[in-house]
Amino acid sequence: MIDENTIMMIVWLSIFVVALVAELATTALVSVWFCIGALVALSVTYIPGMPWWGEMIVFLGVSALFLAFLRPITNKLLLRRNPKTNVAVISEKKGIVTKDITEFEYGEVKVSGTYWTGMLAEGEKELKKDTPIVVMGIEGNKLIVKELLKKEANK
């Protein structure tokens, strides 16, 4: 016959495994706190005479404390990396026209070793092949470009 302690050990291990699998499936650092709570509750099962509801209070309390106090800290640390988007990375990069661009036809530009469809920035009339350009922005999957003037090239 299985005693209550063994049943609660199985319960806490199960909760730990489920929370761990859920954490591994996401990147939000949400269920890791329940993993910690389950491990602490599992360790409390070794205290003689501890009722199941006492273990539950320990699980909920530890999980809530870690969630409330450590999650904001970890979020700040993770957000500090501040990954740049494609638009931020490629804006203001310099390149060259590889296929003429006109008001009525997209062309092609090479920026940082990658070929993109290019379209004219407002005020531009035409860009011929081998014209140096600067990226002004992105619209869909097309780079909005304008001619790179000599004084801008020195910057």
HELIX and SHEET records of a PDB file:
HELIX    1   1 GLU A    4  ALA A   25  1                                  22    
HELIX    2   2 VAL A   32  VAL A   44  1                                  13    
HELIX    3   3 TRP A   52  LEU A   79  1                                  28    
HELIX    4   4 ASN A   86  ILE A   90  1                                   5    
HELIX    5   5 LYS A  150  ALA A  153  1                                   4    
SHEET    1   A 6 LYS A  94  LYS A  99  0                                        
SHEET    2   A 6 GLY A 107  VAL A 111 -1                                        
SHEET    3   A 6 THR A 114  LEU A 120 -1                                        
SHEET    4   A 6 LYS A 142  GLU A 147  1                                        
SHEET    5   A 6 PRO A 132  GLU A 139 -1                                        
SHEET    6   A 6 LYS A  94  LYS A  99 -1                                        
SHEET    1   B 2 ILE A 101  THR A 102  0                                        
SHEET    2   B 2 GLU A 126  LEU A 127 -1                                        
END                                                                             
